[in-house]
């Protein structure tokens, strides 16, 4: 039953993305996607699964044609993409406007309905609500450790098809990266993070959902990001964990950080001092999200 829903959801999203990504002009790409979005009913469950499709599945269940179990990954009354940030025992809040800024850019650049919860409401890895969201994001500077409950929650989330994006908030030069590697070994002892060669098909698929670059470095990344390689974990043959050392969140961030007396913050992490870096970060984010929703 869960596999049927996952296939339907992925197929519908992929059909939309492939239809509009083939457009030569970005305006047409957005316009076509918005038209697709307006055709669907307001009451939807798993992203891309309409209320009629869900009703059909549940009818089949009641008639004995399928499992009687309610789909575990059904999201009630939510059609939009919602990106959730994670709270854990480190300085998880170091980029307070990053997720909201990235989601805003995703909406503008794709025409898809998306949301970052405001006021902010971070999730924990042992929260049952975790399974309502396909894409979660975590970042920090410092070291951390997962509890047994958090390890169990994260493993179940990833095994069921969730996508974790972990971003190092100090360009791979602090304690978060080593801690993340160590904690992921507790989640998947037999499956460590691995650098993905830029010529590997999964890497190209991850990085080129909508945007691509004519000039890349030796890692296949936009030159402005430097050469820190991305790392991934695959679960059941599917990419489920993405680790980005180049501090993508600070490229998304619009203030550093905001305060009541200075609502725009200061410095903006200096990303605007590097031409093209903020734009590259937003484009990367769009690609990551589209990849996660279609795989």
MARTORDREN-468003 format. One record per residue (C-alpha): z, y, x; residue in three letters; chain; residue number from 1. Coordinates in steps of 0.5 Angstrom, whole numbers, plus 500, padded with zeros to 3 digits. Example, Ala and Ser with C-alpha at 12.3 -4.5 7.8 and 13.67 -1.06 7.14 Angstrom:
BEGIN
<r w="516" v="491" u="525" r="ALA" c="A" k="1"/>
<r w="514" v="498" u="527" r="SER" c="A" k="2"/>
! end
This chain:
BEGIN
<r w="500" v="500" u="500" r="UNK" c="A" k="1"/>
<r w="502" v="505" u="505" r="UNK" c="A" k="2"/>
<r w="496" v="503" u="509" r="UNK" c="A" k="3"/>
<r w="491" v="504" u="503" r="UNK" c="A" k="4"/>
<r w="494" v="511" u="502" r="UNK" c="A" k="5"/>
<r w="494" v="513" u="510" r="UNK" c="A" k="6"/>
<r w="486" v="511" u="510" r="UNK" c="A" k="7"/>
<r w="485" v="515" u="504" r="UNK" c="A" k="8"/>
<r w="488" v="521" u="506" r="UNK" c="A" k="9"/>
<r w="485" v="521" u="513" r="UNK" c="A" k="10"/>
<r w="478" v="519" u="510" r="UNK" c="A" k="11"/>
<r w="479" v="525" u="505" r="UNK" c="A" k="12"/>
<r w="481" v="530" u="511" r="UNK" c="A" k="13"/>
<r w="476" v="528" u="516" r="UNK" c="A" k="14"/>
<r w="470" v="528" u="511" r="UNK" c="A" k="15"/>
<r w="472" v="536" u="509" r="UNK" c="A" k="16"/>
<r w="473" v="537" u="517" r="UNK" c="A" k="17"/>
<r w="466" v="534" u="519" r="UNK" c="A" k="18"/>
<r w="463" v="537" u="513" r="UNK" c="A" k="19"/>
<r w="465" v="544" u="515" r="UNK" c="A" k="20"/>
<r w="465" v="543" u="523" r="UNK" c="A" k="21"/>
<r w="457" v="542" u="523" r="UNK" c="A" k="22"/>
<r w="456" v="549" u="520" r="UNK" c="A" k="23"/>
<r w="453" v="554" u="526" r="UNK" c="A" k="24"/>
<r w="457" v="560" u="523" r="UNK" c="A" k="25"/>
<r w="464" v="560" u="523" r="UNK" c="A" k="26"/>
<r w="464" v="564" u="517" r="UNK" c="A" k="27"/>
<r w="460" v="559" u="513" r="UNK" c="A" k="28"/>
<r w="465" v="554" u="516" r="UNK" c="A" k="29"/>
<r w="471" v="557" u="513" r="UNK" c="A" k="30"/>
<r w="468" v="559" u="506" r="UNK" c="A" k="31"/>
<r w="465" v="552" u="505" r="UNK" c="A" k="32"/>
<r w="472" v="549" u="507" r="UNK" c="A" k="33"/>
<r w="476" v="554" u="502" r="UNK" c="A" k="34"/>
<r w="471" v="552" u="497" r="UNK" c="A" k="35"/>
<r w="473" v="545" u="498" r="UNK" c="A" k="36"/>
<r w="480" v="547" u="497" r="UNK" c="A" k="37"/>
<r w="479" v="550" u="491" r="UNK" c="A" k="38"/>
<r w="476" v="544" u="487" r="UNK" c="A" k="39"/>
<r w="483" v="540" u="488" r="UNK" c="A" k="40"/>
<r w="489" v="540" u="483" r="UNK" c="A" k="41"/>
<r w="495" v="543" u="485" r="UNK" c="A" k="42"/>
<r w="499" v="537" u="484" r="UNK" c="A" k="43"/>
<r w="498" v="533" u="490" r="UNK" c="A" k="44"/>
<r w="502" v="528" u="495" r="UNK" c="A" k="45"/>
<r w="500" v="526" u="502" r="UNK" c="A" k="46"/>
<r w="496" v="531" u="504" r="UNK" c="A" k="47"/>
<r w="489" v="530" u="501" r="UNK" c="A" k="48"/>
<r w="491" v="525" u="496" r="UNK" c="A" k="49"/>
<r w="490" v="528" u="489" r="UNK" c="A" k="50"/>
<r w="495" v="527" u="483" r="UNK" c="A" k="51"/>
<r w="489" v="523" u="480" r="UNK" c="A" k="52"/>
<r w="489" v="519" u="486" r="UNK" c="A" k="53"/>
<r w="496" v="518" u="486" r="UNK" c="A" k="54"/>
<r w="497" v="516" u="479" r="UNK" c="A" k="55"/>
<r w="491" v="511" u="479" r="UNK" c="A" k="56"/>
<r w="495" v="508" u="485" r="UNK" c="A" k="57"/>
<r w="502" v="508" u="481" r="UNK" c="A" k="58"/>
<r w="498" v="505" u="475" r="UNK" c="A" k="59"/>
<r w="495" v="499" u="479" r="UNK" c="A" k="60"/>
<r w="502" v="498" u="482" r="UNK" c="A" k="61"/>
<r w="505" v="497" u="475" r="UNK" c="A" k="62"/>
<r w="499" v="493" u="473" r="UNK" c="A" k="63"/>
<r w="501" v="488" u="478" r="UNK" c="A" k="64"/>
<r w="495" v="489" u="482" r="UNK" c="A" k="65"/>
<r w="499" v="492" u="488" r="UNK" c="A" k="66"/>
<r w="506" v="493" u="491" r="UNK" c="A" k="67"/>
<r w="511" v="496" u="486" r="UNK" c="A" k="68"/>
<r w="514" v="500" u="492" r="UNK" c="A" k="69"/>
<r w="514" v="508" u="492" r="UNK" c="A" k="70"/>
<r w="509" v="510" u="498" r="UNK" c="A" k="71"/>
<r w="514" v="512" u="503" r="UNK" c="A" k="72"/>
<r w="510" v="518" u="506" r="UNK" c="A" k="73"/>
<r w="509" v="521" u="499" r="UNK" c="A" k="74"/>
<r w="510" v="528" u="499" r="UNK" c="A" k="75"/>
<r w="511" v="531" u="492" r="UNK" c="A" k="76"/>
<r w="508" v="537" u="490" r="UNK" c="A" k="77"/>
<r w="505" v="539" u="497" r="UNK" c="A" k="78"/>
<r w="498" v="540" u="498" r="UNK" c="A" k="79"/>
<r w="498" v="545" u="504" r="UNK" c="A" k="80"/>
<r w="499" v="543" u="512" r="UNK" c="A" k="81"/>
<r w="507" v="545" u="514" r="UNK" c="A" k="82"/>
<r w="509" v="545" u="521" r="UNK" c="A" k="83"/>
<r w="516" v="543" u="522" r="UNK" c="A" k="84"/>
<r w="520" v="545" u="529" r="UNK" c="A" k="85"/>
<r w="525" v="541" u="531" r="UNK" c="A" k="86"/>
<r w="533" v="542" u="533" r="UNK" c="A" k="87"/>
<r w="536" v="538" u="538" r="UNK" c="A" k="88"/>
<r w="541" v="539" u="543" r="UNK" c="A" k="89"/>
<r w="538" v="544" u="548" r="UNK" c="A" k="90"/>
<r w="535" v="551" u="547" r="UNK" c="A" k="91"/>
<r w="530" v="549" u="542" r="UNK" c="A" k="92"/>
<r w="530" v="556" u="539" r="UNK" c="A" k="93"/>
<r w="527" v="559" u="545" r="UNK" c="A" k="94"/>
<r w="520" v="561" u="542" r="UNK" c="A" k="95"/>
<r w="523" v="563" u="535" r="UNK" c="A" k="96"/>
<r w="516" v="566" u="533" r="UNK" c="A" k="97"/>
<r w="511" v="561" u="536" r="UNK" c="A" k="98"/>
<r w="511" v="556" u="530" r="UNK" c="A" k="99"/>
<r w="510" v="562" u="525" r="UNK" c="A" k="100"/>
<r w="504" v="565" u="529" r="UNK" c="A" k="101"/>
<r w="501" v="559" u="530" r="UNK" c="A" k="102"/>
<r w="501" v="557" u="523" r="UNK" c="A" k="103"/>
<r w="498" v="564" u="521" r="UNK" c="A" k="104"/>
<r w="492" v="563" u="526" r="UNK" c="A" k="105"/>
<r w="491" v="556" u="523" r="UNK" c="A" k="106"/>
<r w="490" v="559" u="516" r="UNK" c="A" k="107"/>
<r w="486" v="565" u="519" r="UNK" c="A" k="108"/>
<r w="481" v="560" u="523" r="UNK" c="A" k="109"/>
<r w="480" v="554" u="518" r="UNK" c="A" k="110"/>
<r w="481" v="557" u="511" r="UNK" c="A" k="111"/>
<r w="486" v="551" u="510" r="UNK" c="A" k="112"/>
<r w="492" v="552" u="506" r="UNK" c="A" k="113"/>
<r w="498" v="552" u="511" r="UNK" c="A" k="114"/>
<r w="505" v="554" u="512" r="UNK" c="A" k="115"/>
<r w="511" v="555" u="517" r="UNK" c="A" k="116"/>
<r w="518" v="555" u="513" r="UNK" c="A" k="117"/>
<r w="521" v="562" u="513" r="UNK" c="A" k="118"/>
<r w="527" v="563" u="513" r="UNK" c="A" k="119"/>
<r w="526" v="558" u="519" r="UNK" c="A" k="120"/>
<r w="529" v="551" u="517" r="UNK" c="A" k="121"/>
<r w="529" v="546" u="523" r="UNK" c="A" k="122"/>
<r w="529" v="539" u="522" r="UNK" c="A" k="123"/>
<r w="533" v="534" u="526" r="UNK" c="A" k="124"/>
<r w="530" v="527" u="528" r="UNK" c="A" k="125"/>
<r w="535" v="524" u="524" r="UNK" c="A" k="126"/>
<r w="534" v="527" u="518" r="UNK" c="A" k="127"/>
<r w="531" v="523" u="512" r="UNK" c="A" k="128"/>
<r w="526" v="529" u="511" r="UNK" c="A" k="129"/>
<r w="523" v="528" u="517" r="UNK" c="A" k="130"/>
<r w="518" v="523" u="514" r="UNK" c="A" k="131"/>
<r w="515" v="528" u="509" r="UNK" c="A" k="132"/>
<r w="511" v="532" u="515" r="UNK" c="A" k="133"/>
<r w="505" v="529" u="519" r="UNK" c="A" k="134"/>
<r w="506" v="534" u="525" r="UNK" c="A" k="135"/>
<r w="513" v="536" u="528" r="UNK" c="A" k="136"/>
<r w="514" v="541" u="534" r="UNK" c="A" k="137"/>
<r w="519" v="541" u="539" r="UNK" c="A" k="138"/>
<r w="520" v="546" u="546" r="UNK" c="A" k="139"/>
<r w="526" v="548" u="550" r="UNK" c="A" k="140"/>
<r w="527" v="550" u="558" r="UNK" c="A" k="141"/>
<r w="533" v="545" u="559" r="UNK" c="A" k="142"/>
<r w="535" v="538" u="559" r="UNK" c="A" k="143"/>
<r w="537" v="534" u="553" r="UNK" c="A" k="144"/>
<r w="539" v="527" u="550" r="UNK" c="A" k="145"/>
<r w="538" v="524" u="544" r="UNK" c="A" k="146"/>
<r w="543" v="520" u="540" r="UNK" c="A" k="147"/>
<r w="542" v="513" u="537" r="UNK" c="A" k="148"/>
<r w="540" v="516" u="530" r="UNK" c="A" k="149"/>
<r w="535" v="521" u="533" r="UNK" c="A" k="150"/>
<r w="532" v="515" u="537" r="UNK" c="A" k="151"/>
<r w="531" v="511" u="531" r="UNK" c="A" k="152"/>
<r w="529" v="517" u="527" r="UNK" c="A" k="153"/>
<r w="523" v="519" u="532" r="UNK" c="A" k="154"/>
<r w="521" v="512" u="533" r="UNK" c="A" k="155"/>
<r w="520" v="510" u="525" r="UNK" c="A" k="156"/>
<r w="517" v="517" u="524" r="UNK" c="A" k="157"/>
<r w="512" v="515" u="530" r="UNK" c="A" k="158"/>
<r w="511" v="508" u="528" r="UNK" c="A" k="159"/>
<r w="509" v="511" u="521" r="UNK" c="A" k="160"/>
<r w="504" v="515" u="523" r="UNK" c="A" k="161"/>
<r w="507" v="522" u="525" r="UNK" c="A" k="162"/>
<r w="505" v="526" u="530" r="UNK" c="A" k="163"/>
<r w="510" v="529" u="535" r="UNK" c="A" k="164"/>
<r w="508" v="535" u="540" r="UNK" c="A" k="165"/>
<r w="513" v="537" u="545" r="UNK" c="A" k="166"/>
<r w="512" v="543" u="549" r="UNK" c="A" k="167"/>
<r w="515" v="545" u="556" r="UNK" c="A" k="168"/>
<r w="517" v="552" u="555" r="UNK" c="A" k="169"/>
<r w="517" v="553" u="563" r="UNK" c="A" k="170"/>
<r w="510" v="551" u="565" r="UNK" c="A" k="171"/>
<r w="513" v="544" u="567" r="UNK" c="A" k="172"/>
<r w="518" v="547" u="572" r="UNK" c="A" k="173"/>
<r w="525" v="546" u="569" r="UNK" c="A" k="174"/>
<r w="529" v="540" u="566" r="UNK" c="A" k="175"/>
<r w="526" v="539" u="559" r="UNK" c="A" k="176"/>
<r w="520" v="535" u="562" r="UNK" c="A" k="177"/>
<r w="524" v="530" u="566" r="UNK" c="A" k="178"/>
<r w="529" v="529" u="560" r="UNK" c="A" k="179"/>
<r w="523" v="529" u="555" r="UNK" c="A" k="180"/>
<r w="520" v="523" u="559" r="UNK" c="A" k="181"/>
<r w="527" v="520" u="560" r="UNK" c="A" k="182"/>
<r w="528" v="520" u="552" r="UNK" c="A" k="183"/>
<r w="521" v="517" u="550" r="UNK" c="A" k="184"/>
<r w="523" v="511" u="555" r="UNK" c="A" k="185"/>
<r w="529" v="510" u="550" r="UNK" c="A" k="186"/>
<r w="524" v="511" u="544" r="UNK" c="A" k="187"/>
<r w="518" v="506" u="547" r="UNK" c="A" k="188"/>
<r w="521" v="502" u="553" r="UNK" c="A" k="189"/>
<r w="514" v="499" u="554" r="UNK" c="A" k="190"/>
<r w="510" v="505" u="553" r="UNK" c="A" k="191"/>
<r w="511" v="511" u="557" r="UNK" c="A" k="192"/>
<r w="507" v="518" u="557" r="UNK" c="A" k="193"/>
<r w="501" v="517" u="561" r="UNK" c="A" k="194"/>
<r w="496" v="523" u="564" r="UNK" c="A" k="195"/>
<r w="490" v="522" u="560" r="UNK" c="A" k="196"/>
<r w="483" v="523" u="564" r="UNK" c="A" k="197"/>
<r w="479" v="529" u="561" r="UNK" c="A" k="198"/>
<r w="473" v="524" u="561" r="UNK" c="A" k="199"/>
<r w="477" v="519" u="556" r="UNK" c="A" k="200"/>
<r w="474" v="519" u="549" r="UNK" c="A" k="201"/>
<r w="481" v="520" u="546" r="UNK" c="A" k="202"/>
<r w="482" v="527" u="550" r="UNK" c="A" k="203"/>
<r w="475" v="530" u="548" r="UNK" c="A" k="204"/>
<r w="477" v="528" u="541" r="UNK" c="A" k="205"/>
<r w="484" v="531" u="542" r="UNK" c="A" k="206"/>
<r w="481" v="538" u="545" r="UNK" c="A" k="207"/>
<r w="475" v="539" u="541" r="UNK" c="A" k="208"/>
<r w="476" v="538" u="534" r="UNK" c="A" k="209"/>
<r w="473" v="545" u="533" r="UNK" c="A" k="210"/>
<r w="474" v="549" u="539" r="UNK" c="A" k="211"/>
<r w="471" v="548" u="546" r="UNK" c="A" k="212"/>
<r w="470" v="551" u="553" r="UNK" c="A" k="213"/>
<r w="464" v="552" u="557" r="UNK" c="A" k="214"/>
<r w="469" v="553" u="563" r="UNK" c="A" k="215"/>
<r w="474" v="548" u="565" r="UNK" c="A" k="216"/>
<r w="479" v="546" u="570" r="UNK" c="A" k="217"/>
<r w="479" v="539" u="574" r="UNK" c="A" k="218"/>
<r w="483" v="537" u="568" r="UNK" c="A" k="219"/>
<r w="478" v="538" u="563" r="UNK" c="A" k="220"/>
<r w="483" v="544" u="560" r="UNK" c="A" k="221"/>
<r w="481" v="551" u="559" r="UNK" c="A" k="222"/>
<r w="481" v="555" u="566" r="UNK" c="A" k="223"/>
<r w="486" v="560" u="564" r="UNK" c="A" k="224"/>
<r w="492" v="554" u="562" r="UNK" c="A" k="225"/>
<r w="492" v="552" u="570" r="UNK" c="A" k="226"/>
<r w="492" v="545" u="572" r="UNK" c="A" k="227"/>
<r w="498" v="542" u="569" r="UNK" c="A" k="228"/>
<r w="495" v="535" u="566" r="UNK" c="A" k="229"/>
<r w="497" v="534" u="558" r="UNK" c="A" k="230"/>
<r w="500" v="527" u="557" r="UNK" c="A" k="231"/>
<r w="500" v="522" u="551" r="UNK" c="A" k="232"/>
<r w="503" v="516" u="548" r="UNK" c="A" k="233"/>
<r w="499" v="512" u="544" r="UNK" c="A" k="234"/>
<r w="502" v="507" u="538" r="UNK" c="A" k="235"/>
<r w="498" v="502" u="535" r="UNK" c="A" k="236"/>
<r w="492" v="504" u="539" r="UNK" c="A" k="237"/>
<r w="493" v="511" u="536" r="UNK" c="A" k="238"/>
<r w="495" v="518" u="539" r="UNK" c="A" k="239"/>
<r w="502" v="519" u="537" r="UNK" c="A" k="240"/>
<r w="506" v="524" u="542" r="UNK" c="A" k="241"/>
<r w="503" v="530" u="546" r="UNK" c="A" k="242"/>
<r w="506" v="533" u="552" r="UNK" c="A" k="243"/>
<r w="504" v="540" u="554" r="UNK" c="A" k="244"/>
<r w="507" v="542" u="560" r="UNK" c="A" k="245"/>
<r w="503" v="549" u="560" r="UNK" c="A" k="246"/>
<r w="508" v="552" u="555" r="UNK" c="A" k="247"/>
<r w="503" v="553" u="549" r="UNK" c="A" k="248"/>
<r w="509" v="555" u="545" r="UNK" c="A" k="249"/>
<r w="509" v="562" u="549" r="UNK" c="A" k="250"/>
<r w="502" v="563" u="548" r="UNK" c="A" k="251"/>
<r w="503" v="563" u="541" r="UNK" c="A" k="252"/>
<r w="509" v="567" u="541" r="UNK" c="A" k="253"/>
<r w="508" v="574" u="538" r="UNK" c="A" k="254"/>
<r w="515" v="577" u="541" r="UNK" c="A" k="255"/>
<r w="520" v="575" u="546" r="UNK" c="A" k="256"/>
<r w="525" v="575" u="542" r="UNK" c="A" k="257"/>
<r w="525" v="579" u="536" r="UNK" c="A" k="258"/>
<r w="532" v="583" u="535" r="UNK" c="A" k="259"/>
<r w="534" v="588" u="529" r="UNK" c="A" k="260"/>
<r w="533" v="594" u="533" r="UNK" c="A" k="261"/>
<r w="527" v="591" u="536" r="UNK" c="A" k="262"/>
<r w="523" v="587" u="531" r="UNK" c="A" k="263"/>
<r w="517" v="586" u="535" r="UNK" c="A" k="264"/>
<r w="521" v="584" u="541" r="UNK" c="A" k="265"/>
<r w="519" v="585" u="549" r="UNK" c="A" k="266"/>
<r w="515" v="582" u="554" r="UNK" c="A" k="267"/>
<r w="511" v="577" u="549" r="UNK" c="A" k="268"/>
<r w="512" v="572" u="555" r="UNK" c="A" k="269"/>
<r w="507" v="577" u="559" r="UNK" c="A" k="270"/>
<r w="502" v="572" u="556" r="UNK" c="A" k="271"/>
<r w="498" v="578" u="554" r="UNK" c="A" k="272"/>
<r w="497" v="580" u="562" r="UNK" c="A" k="273"/>
<r w="493" v="574" u="563" r="UNK" c="A" k="274"/>
<r w="486" v="575" u="559" r="UNK" c="A" k="275"/>
<r w="484" v="569" u="555" r="UNK" c="A" k="276"/>
<r w="491" v="566" u="555" r="UNK" c="A" k="277"/>
<r w="493" v="567" u="548" r="UNK" c="A" k="278"/>
<r w="487" v="566" u="545" r="UNK" c="A" k="279"/>
<r w="486" v="559" u="549" r="UNK" c="A" k="280"/>
<r w="493" v="557" u="546" r="UNK" c="A" k="281"/>
<r w="491" v="559" u="539" r="UNK" c="A" k="282"/>
<r w="485" v="555" u="540" r="UNK" c="A" k="283"/>
<r w="488" v="549" u="543" r="UNK" c="A" k="284"/>
<r w="493" v="549" u="537" r="UNK" c="A" k="285"/>
<r w="488" v="549" u="532" r="UNK" c="A" k="286"/>
<r w="485" v="543" u="535" r="UNK" c="A" k="287"/>
<r w="491" v="539" u="536" r="UNK" c="A" k="288"/>
<r w="493" v="540" u="528" r="UNK" c="A" k="289"/>
<r w="486" v="538" u="526" r="UNK" c="A" k="290"/>
<r w="486" v="532" u="531" r="UNK" c="A" k="291"/>
<r w="493" v="530" u="528" r="UNK" c="A" k="292"/>
<r w="491" v="530" u="521" r="UNK" c="A" k="293"/>
<r w="484" v="526" u="522" r="UNK" c="A" k="294"/>
<r w="487" v="521" u="526" r="UNK" c="A" k="295"/>
! end
